[in-house]
Amino acid sequence: MPTPFLSALRAAGARATAGLERAALRLPPLRRRIERTYDQMLADLEPALKPYRAERPALTRLPSEGREHAAILGELADLAAREESHWRNGFVSGAVYHGDPAHIALLNNAYALGSQSNPLHADIWPSVTRYEAEIVAMTAAMLGGGQLDREPEEQVCGTVTSGGTESILLAVKAYRDRARARRGVRRPELVVPTSAHAAFDKAAQLFGVKLVRVPVGPDYRADVAAMGRAITRRTIALVGSAPSFPHGTIDPIGELAGLARSHGVGMHVDACLGGFVLPWARRLGYPVPDFDFALPGVTSLSVDTHKYGYAAKGTSVILYRGRELRHYQYYTTPDWPGGLYFSPTLAGSRPGGLSAACWAALVATGERGYLDATRQILEAAATIRRGVAAIPGLRVLGDPLWVIAFSAPELNIFQILELMSRRGWSLNGLHRPPAIHLAVTLRHAQPGVAERFLGDLGAAVAEVRASPRARSGMAPVYGLAASLPLKGVVSDLLRRYMDLLYKA
């Protein structure tokens, strides 16, 4: 366990580094050089981010007269059609997980039927709260929480949220508030592997929780012993991923859950990416370790219905072992002049149509549908993994099932990423180590897609090997973020990138 001296030394080192960064950024020559770099990078990116600017004048104020409905719908349909081929043909990592036209039509129709509903007003739309209760129950049953003979304090429950980030935020809030109420913890700490999703960083910033990051092992999985040493009396929970977003590897959840239980702290499993794959992969005979509520130490789990649950974008589920922990997630205000106010999640009003579409997706797919989809995805992923490993210069990271991360130790992996982008692929760039990953979906299980990906990847690797200094597009941005010790500079660049997105 870290001594107070070591903790103070680390904190002092972090403060010194931040101080040096701030001092360096105040030097005019360095500041001017950074500004020129920002301007050049953003100028290179702007045409790709604003492809419709030349043909469609931007609306910077309301039109004096409303446009005809047919014209509005025609413009929307035109833009959707232009962008559809990119994801429909399997050029995108993750993002669209199903994509079949009949399934999309079901989601659209379900949303339309519930488009005016709002779960905040359960008295007006009790159908929506029914959908959400059944979504939670079906998801819990899939993840080891469906046993009806559990004691009340062990019964798995939860809520529907807007996505994986909100599910994670709510879990961290619940652990913080429970630790404050039951143990008097005023300076809470959350112990996470460095591979944990960035949403945990966001939660820590929002809720005043210290994030204790623990390096992963050489297999890119959480280091159980190191996480154990990081536990203090202020620890509110441990975190593990099933699988992690960067490398697609499953943390040793069983060992982490046992560790958490022995210390009397919570154990959150981030299964946002894998919750609707791993149960079915196990039934298909794949070696899937225990990761869900079948493990006594697991006290919460997040799972995204809008990923491999095949719901429309904007829904996820947060599950808890027992109502008592869920109660710390809720928000209530009993003395507001506007009446009694309460909400189960961060939002007040929410789109009931999304919950209706989510319910429809789960019921329409069913167990047989999830089994078949998982089989197709894992078979396509196995082909891609073998093909990547066979390309000279590339190395598959960890032991992934369907999120295939790979590095290029002797080449610039971000140049490879850029060249794949020019060939139409939208892949995910990773850091520490520099790498790329492809989250395989049903779009990649279509005939010929895996072979096309491997062919383009092999060509991109050969091109980078032949011209190792050529750079353009996002490659310099990723390279800057991976190599620059000044984290504030990279954060500033990302803020300007977001400014560019909102530039009309």
C-alpha positions in Angstrom: 0.0 0.0 0.0 1.4 3.4 -0.9 3.0 5.3 2.1 2.0 8.9 2.8 5.5 9.9 1.8 5.3 8.3 -1.6 1.8 9.7 -2.2 3.1 13.2 -1.3 6.1 12.8 -3.5 4.0 11.8 -6.5 1.6 14.7 -5.9 4.6 17.1 -5.7 6.0 15.7 -9.0 2.6 16.2 -10.7 2.4 19.8 -9.5 5.9 20.5 -10.6 5.3 19.2 -14.1 2.1 21.2 -14.4 3.9 24.3 -13.1 6.7 23.8 -15.7 4.2 23.4 -18.4 2.4 26.6 -17.5 5.7 28.5 -17.4 6.8 27.1 -20.8 3.5 28.1 -22.4 4.0 31.7 -21.3 7.2 32.0 -23.4 6.2 34.1 -26.5 8.4 32.1 -29.0 6.9 28.8 -27.9 3.4 30.2 -27.7 3.7 31.5 -31.3 5.1 28.2 -32.6 2.2 26.3 -30.9 -0.3 28.7 -32.4 1.1 28.2 -35.9 0.9 24.4 -35.4 -2.7 24.7 -34.3 -3.6 26.8 -37.3 -2.0 24.5 -39.8 -3.5 21.3 -38.3 -7.0 22.7 -38.1 -6.8 24.2 -41.6 -5.9 20.7 -42.9 -8.8 19.2 -41.1 -11.5 21.7 -41.9 -12.4 20.6 -45.5 -13.1 17.0 -44.3 -15.1 18.3 -41.3 -17.2 20.7 -43.4 -17.7 19.0 -46.7 -21.1 20.6 -47.5 -20.0 24.2 -47.0 -19.5 25.0 -50.7 -22.9 23.8 -51.9 -25.1 24.5 -48.9 -24.9 28.0 -47.3 -24.8 27.8 -43.6 -27.9 28.9 -41.6 -26.6 31.4 -39.0 -30.1 32.7 -38.1 -33.6 31.6 -38.3 -35.2 31.9 -41.8 -37.7 34.7 -42.0 -40.3 32.2 -43.2 -40.5 28.5 -42.3 -39.5 26.1 -45.1 -41.8 23.6 -46.6 -41.8 20.2 -44.9 -41.0 18.4 -48.1 -38.0 20.5 -48.8 -36.6 20.0 -45.3 -37.1 16.3 -45.5 -35.6 16.2 -48.9 -32.4 17.8 -47.7 -32.2 15.5 -44.7 -32.7 12.5 -46.9 -30.0 13.7 -49.3 -27.4 14.1 -46.6 -28.3 10.8 -45.0 -27.9 9.0 -48.3 -24.5 10.5 -48.9 -23.2 9.3 -45.6 -24.9 6.0 -45.5 -22.7 4.1 -47.9 -19.7 4.7 -45.7 -21.0 2.8 -42.7 -23.3 0.4 -44.5 -20.5 -1.1 -46.5 -18.5 -1.8 -43.4 -15.8 0.9 -43.5 -16.4 2.1 -39.9 -15.1 0.8 -36.6 -18.0 0.3 -34.3 -20.5 3.3 -34.6 -23.2 1.3 -36.5 -23.6 -2.1 -34.9 -26.5 -3.6 -36.9 -27.5 -1.5 -39.9 -29.9 -3.9 -41.6 -32.7 -1.8 -43.3 -35.5 -3.8 -41.8 -34.1 -3.4 -38.3 -33.5 0.4 -38.9 -37.1 0.7 -40.0 -38.3 -1.0 -36.8 -36.4 1.4 -34.7 -37.6 4.4 -36.6 -41.2 3.4 -36.4 -40.9 2.6 -32.7 -39.3 6.0 -32.1 -42.0 7.8 -34.1 -44.8 6.1 -32.0 -43.1 7.3 -28.8 -41.7 10.6 -30.1 -43.9 12.8 -27.8 -43.4 10.7 -24.7 -41.3 11.7 -21.7 -40.4 9.3 -18.8 -40.3 12.3 -16.5 -44.1 12.3 -16.7 -44.9 8.7 -15.8 -48.5 9.5 -15.1 -49.0 10.6 -18.8 -46.9 7.9 -20.4 -46.8 4.8 -18.2 -46.0 2.8 -21.3 -42.4 4.3 -21.3 -41.7 3.4 -17.7 -42.9 -0.1 -18.5 -40.5 -0.3 -21.5 -37.6 0.9 -19.3 -38.4 -1.5 -16.4 -38.5 -4.4 -18.9 -35.3 -3.3 -20.6 -33.5 -3.3 -17.2 -35.0 -6.7 -16.2 -34.1 -8.4 -19.6 -30.6 -7.0 -19.4 -30.1 -8.0 -15.8 -31.2 -11.6 -16.5 -28.7 -11.8 -19.4 -25.9 -10.7 -17.0 -26.3 -13.0 -14.1 -28.9 -10.9 -12.3 -32.1 -12.7 -13.1 -32.4 -15.0 -10.1 -35.8 -14.6 -8.5 -34.7 -16.2 -5.2 -32.1 -13.6 -4.3 -32.5 -11.7 -1.0 -33.9 -8.2 -1.5 -30.5 -6.6 -0.8 -29.0 -8.8 -3.6 -31.6 -8.3 -6.3 -30.1 -6.7 -9.4 -31.9 -3.5 -10.5 -31.0 -0.5 -12.5 -32.1 2.3 -14.8 -32.0 3.2 -18.5 -29.6 6.0 -19.3 -28.5 8.0 -22.3 -25.3 6.1 -23.0 -22.3 4.5 -21.5 -20.8 7.7 -20.2 -24.0 8.6 -18.2 -24.1 5.0 -16.9 -20.5 5.3 -15.6 -21.1 8.8 -14.2 -24.1 7.6 -12.3 -22.2 4.6 -10.9 -19.4 6.8 -9.6 -21.9 9.2 -8.1 -23.6 6.4 -6.3 -20.4 5.0 -4.9 -19.2 8.5 -3.8 -22.5 9.3 -2.0 -22.7 5.9 -0.4 -19.2 6.1 0.9 -19.9 9.6 2.3 -23.1 8.5 4.0 -21.9 5.1 5.4 -18.2 5.6 6.0 -17.8 9.4 6.2 -15.4 9.5 3.2 -14.9 13.2 2.3 -12.0 12.8 -0.2 -13.1 9.8 -2.2 -10.8 7.8 -4.5 -11.6 5.5 -7.4 -9.1 2.9 -8.4 -9.0 2.2 -12.2 -6.6 0.5 -14.6 -5.2 3.0 -17.2 -7.2 1.2 -19.9 -10.5 2.2 -18.2 -12.8 4.4 -20.3 -12.3 8.1 -20.3 -15.8 8.5 -18.9 -14.3 7.6 -15.5 -12.0 10.7 -15.8 -15.1 12.8 -16.6 -16.9 11.4 -13.6 -14.0 12.1 -11.3 -13.8 15.7 -12.5 -17.6 16.3 -12.2 -18.0 14.6 -8.8 -14.8 15.6 -7.0 -13.4 12.1 -6.9 -9.6 11.4 -7.1 -8.9 9.0 -9.9 -6.1 6.6 -9.0 -4.8 5.2 -12.3 -2.9 1.9 -12.1 -0.8 0.7 -15.1 -2.0 -2.5 -16.8 0.1 -5.6 -17.2 2.0 -6.6 -20.3 -1.2 -8.4 -21.5 -3.0 -5.1 -21.4 -5.3 -6.4 -18.6 -5.7 -4.8 -15.1 -2.9 -5.6 -12.7 -4.7 -7.1 -9.7 -1.8 -6.9 -7.3 -1.0 -3.2 -8.2 -4.7 -2.3 -7.9 -4.7 -3.9 -4.5 -1.8 -1.8 -3.4 -3.6 1.3 -4.5 -6.6 0.7 -2.2 -6.8 3.1 0.8 -9.4 3.9 3.4 -10.8 6.6 1.0 -11.3 4.1 -1.9 -15.0 3.9 -2.9 -14.7 1.3 -5.7 -12.5 -0.6 -8.1 -13.1 -0.7 -11.8 -12.6 -3.4 -14.5 -13.6 -3.6 -18.1 -15.2 -6.4 -20.1 -13.6 -5.7 -22.5 -11.6 -2.5 -22.4 -12.2 0.0 -25.2 -8.6 0.4 -26.3 -7.4 -3.1 -26.5 -10.5 -5.3 -26.4 -9.1 -7.4 -23.5 -11.2 -8.6 -20.6 -9.8 -7.6 -17.2 -9.5 -10.3 -14.5 -12.9 -9.4 -13.1 -13.2 -12.4 -10.8 -9.9 -11.5 -9.0 -10.8 -7.8 -8.8 -14.3 -8.5 -7.5 -12.8 -10.7 -4.8 -10.3 -8.0 -3.9 -13.0 -5.4 -3.7 -15.2 -7.6 -1.5 -12.3 -8.3 0.9 -11.8 -4.6 1.4 -15.5 -3.8 1.6 -15.5 -1.5 -1.4 -17.6 -1.5 -4.6 -16.7 -3.2 -7.8 -17.9 -1.7 -11.1 -17.7 -3.6 -14.3 -17.7 -1.5 -17.5 -19.3 -3.9 -19.9 -20.6 -1.1 -22.2 -18.8 -2.7 -25.1 -19.2 -6.4 -24.2 -22.4 -6.8 -22.2 -24.4 -7.9 -25.3 -21.6 -10.1 -26.7 -19.9 -12.0 -24.0 -22.9 -13.9 -22.6 -23.7 -15.2 -26.1 -20.0 -15.9 -26.9 -19.9 -18.1 -23.8 -22.9 -20.0 -25.0 -21.2 -20.5 -28.4 -18.2 -22.1 -26.7 -15.8 -19.2 -26.6 -13.5 -19.0 -23.4 -15.3 -16.1 -21.6 -14.3 -15.7 -18.0 -16.9 -14.7 -15.4 -17.5 -11.0 -15.4 -21.0 -10.2 -14.3 -23.3 -10.6 -11.3 -22.6 -14.3 -11.1 -19.5 -13.0 -9.2 -20.5 -12.1 -5.6 -18.1 -9.1 -5.5 -19.6 -7.3 -8.6 -21.8 -4.5 -7.3 -22.5 -2.6 -10.5 -22.3 -3.0 -14.2 -22.8 -0.7 -17.2 -23.9 -2.1 -20.6 -24.8 -0.2 -23.7 -28.0 -1.3 -25.5 -27.1 1.1 -28.3 -24.0 -0.9 -29.2 -24.3 -4.6 -29.6 -27.8 -4.5 -28.1 -28.8 -3.0 -31.5 -31.0 -0.2 -30.1 -31.0 3.3 -31.5 -28.2 5.6 -30.4 -28.9 7.2 -27.0 -29.6 4.3 -24.6 -27.6 2.3 -22.1 -28.3 0.5 -18.8 -26.7 0.8 -15.4 -27.2 -2.1 -13.1 -26.7 -2.4 -9.3 -26.6 -5.3 -6.8 -29.5 -4.1 -4.6 -31.8 -1.1 -4.5 -29.9 0.5 -1.7 -26.9 1.4 -4.0 -29.3 2.5 -6.7 -30.9 5.0 -4.3 -27.6 6.9 -4.1 -27.9 7.5 -7.9 -31.3 9.1 -7.6 -31.9 12.9 -7.3 -34.7 14.3 -5.2 -35.7 17.8 -4.2 -38.6 17.8 -1.7 -38.7 21.6 -1.0 -38.7 23.2 -4.4 -41.5 25.8 -5.0 -42.3 24.2 -8.3 -43.4 21.0 -6.5 -41.8 17.6 -5.7 -39.0 17.1 -8.1 -37.1 13.8 -8.7 -35.3 12.1 -11.5 -33.5 8.7 -11.6 -30.7 9.9 -13.9 -28.8 13.1 -14.7 -31.4 14.3 -17.1 -34.9 15.5 -16.3 -36.9 15.2 -19.4 -35.8 12.4 -21.6 -36.8 11.1 -25.1 -39.3 8.3 -24.5 -39.1 7.4 -28.1 -35.6 6.1 -27.6 -36.7 3.8 -24.8 -39.5 2.5 -27.0 -37.0 1.8 -29.8 -34.6 0.1 -27.3 -37.4 -2.2 -26.0 -38.4 -3.0 -29.6 -34.8 -3.9 -30.5 -34.3 -6.3 -27.6 -37.7 -8.0 -28.1 -37.2 -8.2 -31.9 -33.7 -9.7 -31.7 -34.3 -12.2 -28.9 -31.8 -14.8 -27.7 -31.6 -16.6 -31.0 -30.9 -13.3 -32.8 -28.1 -12.3 -30.4 -26.5 -15.7 -30.6 -26.5 -15.6 -34.4 -25.2 -12.0 -34.5 -22.4 -12.8 -32.1 -21.4 -15.9 -34.1 -21.1 -13.8 -37.2 -19.1 -11.1 -35.5 -16.7 -13.4 -33.8 -16.0 -15.4 -37.0 -15.3 -12.2 -38.9 -13.1 -10.9 -36.1 -11.1 -14.2 -36.1 -10.4 -13.8 -39.8 -9.3 -10.2 -39.3 -7.1 -10.9 -36.3 -5.3 -13.7 -38.2 -4.9 -11.5 -41.2 -3.5 -8.5 -39.2 -1.0 -10.8 -37.4 0.2 -12.1 -40.8 1.1 -8.6 -42.1 4.8 -8.0 -41.6 5.4 -5.1 -39.2 2.1 -5.3 -37.4 1.5 -6.8 -33.9 -1.9 -7.6 -32.4 -2.1 -6.4 -28.8 -3.4 -8.6 -26.1 -5.8 -11.5 -26.7 -9.0 -9.8 -28.1 -12.1 -11.6 -29.3 -13.7 -8.9 -31.6 -12.1 -5.5 -30.8 -8.8 -5.9 -32.6 -6.0 -3.6 -31.6 -2.6 -3.6 -33.3 0.6 -1.6 -33.3 3.5 -1.2 -35.7 6.7 -1.1 -33.6 9.0 -0.1 -36.4 6.6 2.1 -38.4 4.5 5.2 -37.7 1.1 3.7 -36.9 -0.7 7.0 -37.3 0.5 7.3 -40.9 -1.0 3.9 -41.4 -4.2 5.2 -39.8 -4.2 8.2 -42.2 -3.7 6.1 -45.3 -6.5 3.8 -44.2 -8.7 6.9 -43.9 -7.8 7.9 -47.4 -9.0 4.4 -48.5 -12.4 5.1 -46.8 -11.8 3.5 -43.4 -12.8 5.2 -40.1 -10.7 3.5 -37.5 -9.8 4.4 -33.9 -6.3 5.7 -33.1 -5.0 4.7 -29.7 -2.2 5.9 -27.3 0.1 4.2 -24.9 1.2 2.3 -26.9 0.4 4.0 -30.2 -2.0 1.7 -32.0 -5.2 1.3 -34.1 -8.2 -0.7 -33.3 -11.2 -2.0 -35.3 -14.4 -2.9 -33.3 -15.9 -5.6 -35.5 -19.7 -5.4 -36.0 -22.3 -7.0 -38.2 -21.3 -4.6 -40.9 -17.9 -6.3 -41.1 -19.5 -9.8 -41.2 -20.8 -9.0 -44.7 -19.1 -11.0 -47.5 -15.8 -9.6 -48.6 -15.5 -6.9 -46.0 -12.8 -8.6 -43.9 -10.8 -9.4 -47.0 -11.1 -5.8 -48.2 -9.9 -4.4 -44.9 -6.9 -6.7 -44.8 -6.0 -5.9 -48.4 -6.2 -2.1 -47.7 -4.2 -2.5 -44.5 -1.4 -4.4 -46.2 -1.2 -1.8 -48.9 -1.1 1.0 -46.3 1.7 -0.7 -44.4 3.7 -1.1 -47.6 3.2 2.6 -48.5 4.3 3.8 -45.0 7.4 1.5 -45.2 8.3 3.0 -48.6 7.6 6.7 -47.5 8.1 6.8 -43.8 8.2 10.7 -43.6 5.0 11.5 -45.4 2.4 13.0 -43.1 -1.0 14.7 -43.4 -4.5 14.7 -42.0 -5.0 13.4 -38.4 -1.6 11.7 -38.3 0.3 14.7 -37.0 -2.4 15.3 -34.4 -2.2 11.8 -33.0 1.6 11.9 -33.2 1.6 15.2 -31.3 -0.6 13.8 -28.6 1.4 10.6 -28.3 4.8 12.3 -28.0 4.3 15.7 -26.4 4.8 15.8 -22.6 2.7 19.0 -22.4 -0.7 17.6 -21.8 -2.2 21.1 -21.6 -1.1 21.8 -25.2 -2.9 18.7 -26.5 -6.0 19.5 -24.5 -6.0 23.0 -25.9 -5.8 21.6 -29.4 -8.7 19.3 -28.8 -10.8 22.2 -27.5 -10.1 24.1 -30.7 -11.0 21.0 -32.7 -14.4 21.0 -31.0 -14.7 24.8 -31.7 -14.2 23.9 -35.3 -17.0 21.4 -35.2 -19.5 24.1 -34.0 -18.3 26.6 -36.6 -21.1 27.4 -39.0 
